[in-house]
């Protein structure tokens, strides 16, 4: 216990006083403008060595918003670097563009963390006038400052940054270090390179294409380069990619295939079908996955059979990629084959088949999932149960009712939850009976929530008993209480209302 005369000599005192200010308890004793006084106090508290105090102050200043902008701009010149840093950060979060010029000046602050936060905030403010100063900051000696500057330039999406960003990608790891004036540490140039690759994609500038194409051979940032190329539209990209598909480097071929996935040009379909026969599994995986993104009827006519053939690939990951794509294009021919894959001993392949069948709004797919509910693996049964929520076929109600007595609590919980979602009140009585003998609290919660969603007199009576049962789990009882309030008011219970 802290003695009264010691109260204001401990760290807790500062936090306590700050809390008084935040909630306006002292508003009556402040100057004519209590908001201004409150903001000034909070700005001063940004420099507190107690992180709880400085963090709470920063959050409150952001919540105050516009009235805090001018004091925060002034704070960019504070003697305390922590105040300057948090001020720079908060100005970006608040989002008032009148801070732009002051933040540009803060890019030359002697402390790296201030420069870093100023750069990022300029990106948040979409301050295009900051592009040139940010480009200049790419020469900074601190790796984290460079990384956040690159991110900011990506936010601005300005083609003026294209060539400087390409130059960043050519830098050697050893040429970048941190200056030691910040607690932040730079952990490797690959972080900067990844951000630079992303930023180039954001600019959408065709001048970045050759640099990004060269990076497709890079194991660290090749996938990011593929994604960025996918955002730069044009025949120029498409034509150069075709040549790379014949590269002897499997990483290049794999990432080139990924570019086609992002471009989604129908002309890529026959090219990707051809790549299903590549010698390298990673290339085949990428091609099978990419083909699932072509959903027009003419495209499906070209991709369906090759993807079905890929289900027989020697590599399970290729099979799984093909199974996923067949689900995305909702191939009717693939339904029996996907049903067979649910029995696979490989969990990834099995689960992919379940997810794929759940995409169909088709009675045959629903039948395949319902038939697989007898799977001996409880984890697979549970996955199938939840997939039936997506299918939404009420023919699943009776099979799900039978699973209310499953040996696995996870399956029982899922069955109750999905029965609530399907909305068939024939499940009310079985759920009430299951609730009478169920011991697991999380399952009981799902059963109570399902009754709340299904509603009706029997459900209300059961929920009333549960809500007043002193021996009931607290969360189960409170869930029943919430459902009753809504049902008795004539409303419909939304599952999200329980959380």
C-alpha positions in Angstrom: 0.0 0.0 0.0 1.4 3.4 -1.0 1.3 5.9 1.9 -0.5 9.2 1.3 2.7 11.3 1.7 4.5 9.0 -0.8 1.8 9.1 -3.4 3.1 11.9 -5.5 6.7 10.8 -5.3 6.2 7.6 -7.3 5.7 6.9 -11.0 2.0 6.1 -10.5 1.4 9.7 -9.6 2.2 11.0 -13.0 -0.1 8.5 -14.6 -2.8 9.3 -12.1 -2.6 13.1 -12.8 -2.7 12.4 -16.5 -5.8 10.3 -16.1 -7.5 13.2 -14.3 -6.7 15.4 -17.2 -7.8 12.9 -19.8 -11.3 12.5 -18.3 -11.7 16.2 -17.7 -11.8 16.0 -13.9 -9.7 19.1 -13.6 -11.4 20.9 -16.5 -13.0 23.4 -14.1 -9.6 24.6 -12.8 -8.0 25.1 -16.2 -7.7 28.3 -18.2 -10.5 29.6 -20.4 -9.9 27.0 -23.1 -9.7 23.7 -21.3 -9.0 21.8 -24.5 -5.9 23.9 -25.3 -4.6 23.4 -21.7 -5.3 19.7 -21.9 -3.5 19.4 -25.3 -0.4 21.3 -24.0 -0.2 19.0 -20.9 -0.5 15.9 -23.1 2.2 17.2 -25.5 4.6 17.7 -22.6 3.8 14.2 -21.4 5.0 12.8 -24.7 8.5 13.1 -23.4 7.8 11.2 -20.1 10.3 8.4 -19.5 7.4 6.2 -18.3 6.3 4.6 -21.5 2.7 4.2 -20.2 2.4 7.9 -19.8 3.9 8.9 -23.2 1.8 6.2 -25.0 -1.4 7.2 -23.3 -0.7 10.9 -24.1 0.0 10.1 -27.8 -3.3 8.1 -28.1 -5.3 10.8 -26.5 -3.8 13.5 -28.8 -4.8 11.4 -31.8 -8.3 11.1 -30.4 -8.5 14.9 -29.9 -7.5 15.4 -33.5 -7.5 18.9 -35.2 -7.1 21.0 -32.0 -3.9 19.1 -31.3 -2.3 19.7 -34.7 -0.7 23.2 -34.1 0.8 22.2 -30.7 2.2 19.0 -32.3 3.7 21.0 -35.1 5.4 23.2 -32.5 6.5 20.0 -30.7 8.6 19.0 -33.8 11.1 21.5 -32.5 11.1 20.4 -28.9 14.5 19.7 -27.2 13.4 16.2 -26.3 13.8 13.8 -29.3 11.1 11.5 -27.9 8.6 14.4 -28.0 9.6 15.2 -31.6 9.3 11.6 -32.7 5.9 11.0 -31.2 4.7 14.4 -32.5 5.8 13.4 -36.1 4.0 10.1 -35.7 0.8 11.6 -34.4 0.6 14.2 -37.1 0.4 11.4 -39.7 -2.3 9.6 -37.8 -4.4 12.7 -37.3 -4.0 13.4 -41.1 -4.1 17.2 -41.3 -2.1 18.4 -44.3 -1.2 21.7 -42.8 1.6 19.7 -41.0 3.2 18.9 -44.3 5.9 21.6 -44.5 6.9 21.1 -40.8 7.2 17.3 -41.4 9.4 17.9 -44.5 11.7 20.0 -42.3 11.7 17.2 -39.7 13.2 14.9 -42.4 16.6 16.6 -41.5 16.2 16.0 -37.7 19.5 14.7 -36.2 17.6 11.7 -34.6 16.8 8.8 -36.9 13.6 7.9 -35.3 12.2 11.4 -35.9 13.2 11.3 -39.5 11.6 7.8 -39.9 8.3 8.9 -38.4 8.2 12.2 -40.3 8.8 10.2 -43.6 6.0 7.7 -42.8 3.6 10.5 -41.8 4.2 12.3 -45.1 3.2 9.2 -46.9 0.1 8.9 -44.8 -0.8 12.6 -45.6 -0.4 11.8 -49.3 1.9 14.8 -49.5 3.1 14.8 -53.1 5.2 17.9 -52.4 7.3 15.7 -50.2 8.4 13.4 -53.0 11.7 15.2 -53.7 12.7 15.5 -50.1 11.9 11.9 -49.5 14.0 10.8 -52.5 16.9 12.8 -51.0 16.3 10.9 -47.7 17.0 7.6 -49.5 20.6 8.5 -49.0 20.2 8.3 -45.2 22.7 6.3 -43.3 20.1 4.6 -41.1 18.5 1.5 -42.6 15.1 2.0 -40.8 14.9 5.5 -42.1 15.5 4.3 -45.6 12.9 1.6 -45.2 10.2 3.9 -43.9 11.1 6.4 -46.6 10.6 3.7 -49.3 7.2 2.8 -47.7 6.2 6.5 -47.8 7.2 6.8 -51.5 5.0 3.7 -52.2 2.1 5.4 -50.5 2.6 8.5 -52.7 2.6 6.4 -55.9 4.6 9.1 -57.7 6.6 8.1 -60.9 9.3 10.5 -59.9 10.4 8.0 -57.3 10.8 5.2 -59.9 14.5 5.6 -60.8 15.6 6.4 -57.2 13.8 3.3 -56.0 15.5 1.2 -58.7 18.9 2.5 -57.4 18.0 1.5 -53.9 17.5 -2.1 -55.2 21.1 -2.1 -56.5 22.7 -1.2 -53.2 24.9 -3.6 -51.4 23.9 -4.8 -47.9 27.1 -3.5 -46.4 26.5 0.1 -47.7 23.6 0.6 -45.3 23.9 0.8 -41.5 22.1 2.5 -38.6 23.5 5.6 -36.9 23.0 4.4 -33.3 20.8 7.3 -32.1 17.7 5.2 -32.0 16.6 2.1 -30.2 15.5 0.7 -33.6 17.8 -1.6 -35.4 18.0 -2.4 -39.0 17.9 -6.1 -39.6 18.9 -6.6 -43.2 18.8 -5.0 -46.6 16.2 -7.6 -47.8 13.6 -5.6 -45.8 14.4 -2.4 -47.8 14.5 -4.3 -51.0 11.1 -5.9 -50.4 9.6 -2.5 -49.6 11.3 -0.9 -52.7 9.9 -3.6 -54.9 6.4 -3.1 -53.5 6.7 0.7 -53.9 7.7 0.3 -57.6 4.5 -1.7 -58.2 2.5 1.1 -56.5 3.9 3.7 -58.9 2.7 1.7 -61.9 5.6 3.2 -63.9 6.6 1.1 -67.0 10.2 2.2 -66.4 10.3 -0.2 -63.4 9.5 -3.2 -65.5 13.1 -4.3 -66.5 14.3 -3.9 -63.0 11.5 -6.0 -61.6 11.9 -8.6 -64.3 15.5 -9.0 -63.4 14.5 -9.6 -59.8 12.3 -12.6 -60.7 15.4 -14.8 -60.3 15.9 -13.5 -56.8 14.9 -16.0 -54.1 14.3 -13.3 -51.5 12.2 -10.7 -53.4 11.2 -12.6 -56.5 7.6 -13.2 -55.4 7.3 -9.5 -54.4 8.6 -8.5 -57.8 6.0 -10.8 -59.5 3.2 -9.1 -57.5 4.5 -5.6 -58.4 4.7 -6.5 -62.1 1.1 -7.7 -61.9 0.2 -4.1 -61.0 2.0 -2.6 -64.0 -0.3 -3.3 -67.0 0.9 -3.4 -70.6 1.9 -5.7 -73.4 5.5 -4.8 -72.6 5.3 -7.0 -69.4 3.4 -9.8 -71.0 5.8 -10.2 -74.0 9.0 -10.2 -71.9 7.5 -12.8 -69.5 7.1 -15.4 -72.2 10.9 -15.5 -72.8 11.5 -15.9 -69.0 9.3 -19.1 -69.0 12.1 -20.8 -70.9 14.8 -19.8 -68.4 17.0 -22.5 -67.0 16.5 -20.9 -63.6 13.5 -22.6 -61.9 13.1 -19.6 -59.5 12.7 -17.3 -62.5 10.1 -19.6 -64.1 8.2 -20.0 -60.8 8.0 -16.2 -60.3 7.2 -15.6 -64.0 4.2 -17.9 -63.6 3.1 -15.9 -60.5 3.1 -12.7 -62.6 0.5 -14.2 -65.0 -1.6 -15.0 -61.9 -1.6 -11.3 -61.0 -2.1 -10.0 -64.6 -5.0 -12.3 -65.2 -4.9 -11.8 -69.0 -6.9 -14.5 -70.8 -4.0 -14.9 -73.2 -2.0 -16.3 -70.3 -4.3 -19.4 -70.0 -2.6 -21.6 -72.7 0.8 -20.5 -71.4 -0.1 -21.6 -67.8 -1.6 -24.9 -69.0 1.7 -25.6 -70.7 3.6 -24.9 -67.5 1.6 -27.6 -65.7 4.1 -30.0 -67.4 7.3 -28.2 -66.1 9.9 -30.5 -64.6 10.0 -28.4 -61.4 7.2 -28.9 -58.9 7.1 -25.3 -57.7 6.5 -24.2 -61.3 3.6 -26.6 -61.6 2.2 -25.6 -58.3 2.2 -21.9 -59.4 0.6 -22.7 -62.7 -2.1 -24.8 -61.1 -2.9 -22.1 -58.5 -2.9 -19.3 -61.1 -5.3 -21.1 -63.4 -8.0 -21.0 -60.7 -8.2 -17.2 -61.2 -9.6 -17.5 -64.7 -13.3 -17.9 -64.2 -14.9 -17.0 -67.6 -16.6 -19.9 -69.4 -14.2 -19.8 -72.3 -11.2 -19.9 -69.9 -12.7 -22.7 -67.9 -13.2 -24.7 -71.1 -9.4 -24.6 -71.5 -8.3 -25.1 -67.9 -10.8 -27.7 -66.5 -9.3 -30.9 -67.9 -5.7 -29.9 -67.5 -6.4 -29.2 -63.8 -8.2 -32.5 -63.4 -5.2 -34.2 -64.9 -3.0 -32.4 -62.4 -4.9 -34.2 -59.6 -2.8 -37.2 -60.6 0.5 -35.3 -60.3 3.3 -37.1 -58.4 3.6 -34.2 -55.9 0.9 -33.7 -53.3 1.3 -29.9 -53.3 0.6 -29.8 -57.0 -2.5 -31.9 -56.5 -3.6 -29.6 -53.7 -3.1 -26.5 -55.9 -5.1 -28.1 -58.7 -7.9 -29.1 -56.2 -8.1 -25.6 -54.9 -8.4 -24.1 -58.4 -11.0 -26.6 -59.5 -13.1 -25.4 -56.5 -12.6 -21.8 -57.5 -13.8 -22.4 -61.1 -16.5 -24.7 -59.7 -15.8 -27.6 -62.0 -18.8 -29.9 -62.0 -16.6 -32.7 -63.5 -14.3 -32.5 -60.5 -16.8 -33.0 -57.7 -16.5 -36.8 -57.6 -12.7 -36.5 -57.7 -12.7 -33.9 -54.9 -15.0 -36.2 -52.9 -12.4 -39.0 -53.2 -9.6 -36.7 -52.0 -11.4 -36.1 -48.7 -10.3 -39.6 -47.8 -6.6 -38.8 -48.5 -4.1 -39.5 -45.8 -2.5 -36.1 -46.5 -4.2 -33.5 -44.4 -3.4 -30.6 -46.7 -4.9 -32.4 -49.7 -7.9 -33.5 -47.7 -8.7 -30.0 -46.3 -8.2 -28.4 -49.7 -10.8 -30.8 -51.2 -13.2 -29.8 -48.4 -12.7 -26.1 -48.9 -13.1 -26.5 -52.7 -16.4 -28.4 -52.4 -17.7 -25.8 -49.9 -17.4 -23.2 -52.7 -20.0 -24.9 -54.8 -23.7 -24.0 -54.4 -24.5 -27.4 -55.8 -26.5 -30.3 -54.3 -23.9 -32.8 -55.6 -21.1 -31.0 -53.7 -23.3 -30.8 -50.6 -23.9 -34.6 -50.9 -20.2 -35.3 -51.1 -19.5 -33.3 -47.9 -22.4 -34.9 -46.0 -21.3 -38.3 -47.0 -17.8 -37.6 -45.7 -19.1 -36.7 -42.2 -18.3 -40.3 -41.1 -14.6 -39.7 -41.6 -12.7 -41.4 -38.7 -10.5 -38.3 -38.2 -12.3 -35.9 -35.8 -10.3 -32.9 -37.2 -11.6 -33.7 -40.7 -15.1 -34.2 -39.5 -14.9 -30.8 -37.8 -13.6 -29.1 -41.0 -16.5 -30.7 -43.0 -19.1 -29.5 -40.4 -17.9 -25.9 -40.8 -17.8 -26.2 -44.6 -21.5 -27.1 -44.5 -22.2 -23.6 -43.1 -20.8 -22.2 -46.4 -22.8 -24.6 -48.5 -26.0 -23.6 -46.7 -27.9 -26.7 -47.7 -30.6 -27.6 -45.1 -30.3 -31.3 -46.1 -27.3 -31.2 -43.8 -29.5 -30.6 -40.7 -30.2 -34.2 -39.8 -26.6 -35.4 -40.2 -25.5 -32.5 -38.1 -28.0 -33.3 -35.4 -26.5 -36.7 -35.2 -23.1 -35.1 -34.6 -24.3 -33.4 -31.4 -23.4 -36.6 -29.7 -20.0 -37.0 -31.4 -17.1 -38.1 -29.3 -15.1 -35.0 -30.2 -16.1 -31.8 -28.4 -14.8 -29.8 -31.4 -17.2 -31.6 -33.7 -20.1 -31.2 -31.3 -19.4 -27.4 -30.9 -19.2 -27.0 -34.7 -22.4 -29.0 -35.3 -24.4 -26.8 -32.8 -23.0 -23.6 -34.3 -23.8 -24.6 -37.9 -27.2 -25.8 -37.0 -27.9 -22.3 -35.7 -26.6 -20.8 -38.9 -28.7 -23.0 -41.1 -31.9 -21.8 -39.4 -34.0 -24.9 -39.4 -36.0 -25.1 -36.1 -36.2 -28.9 -36.2 -32.8 -28.7 -34.6 -34.2 -26.9 -31.5 -35.3 -30.0 -29.6 -32.1 -32.0 -30.3 -30.0 -29.1 -29.2 -31.9 -28.8 -25.9 -31.5 -32.5 -25.3 -27.7 -32.2 -26.1 -27.5 -29.3 -23.7 -28.9 -31.4 -20.8 -25.9 -33.7 -20.9 -23.1 -31.6 -22.4 -20.3 -31.0 -19.9 -17.8 -28.9 -22.0 -18.4 -25.1 -21.5 -17.4 -24.0 -25.0 -19.8 -26.6 -26.5 -22.6 -25.4 -24.2 -22.0 -21.8 -25.3 -22.4 -22.9 -29.0 -25.6 -24.7 -28.1 -27.0 -21.7 -26.2 -26.1 -19.4 -29.1 -27.7 -21.7 -31.6 -30.9 -21.7 -29.6 -30.8 -17.9 -29.5 -30.5 -17.8 -33.2 -33.2 -20.4 -33.9 -35.7 -18.9 -31.4 -39.2 -20.2 -30.7 -41.0 -20.9 -27.4 -39.0 -24.1 -26.6 -35.7 -22.3 -27.1 -36.8 -19.3 -25.0 -37.9 -21.6 -22.1 -34.6 -23.4 -22.2 -32.6 -20.2 -22.3 -34.6 -18.9 -19.4 -33.6 -21.9 -17.3 -29.9 -21.6 -18.3 -29.8 -17.9 -17.6 -31.0 -18.3 -14.0 -29.0 -21.5 -13.2 -26.4 -20.5 -10.5 -24.4 -23.7 -11.2 -24.0 -22.8 -14.9 -20.8 -21.5 -16.4 -20.7 -17.7 -16.3 -20.2 -17.2 -20.0 -22.9 -19.7 -20.9 -25.3 -17.9 -18.6 -24.5 -14.5 -20.0 -24.9 -15.8 -23.6 -28.3 -17.1 -22.6 -29.2 -13.7 -21.1 -28.1 -11.8 -24.2 -30.2 -14.1 -26.4 -33.3 -13.7 -24.2 -33.1 -9.9 -24.2 -33.2 -9.9 -28.0 -35.8 -12.7 -28.5 -38.2 -11.3 -25.9 -37.9 -7.9 -27.6 -39.1 -9.5 -30.8 -35.7 -9.2 -32.5 -33.5 -11.7 -34.3 -30.3 -12.8 -32.7 -27.2 -12.1 -34.8 -24.2 -14.4 -33.9 -21.9 -11.4 -33.6 -24.1 -10.1 -30.7 -22.6 -12.7 -28.5 -19.1 -11.3 -28.8 
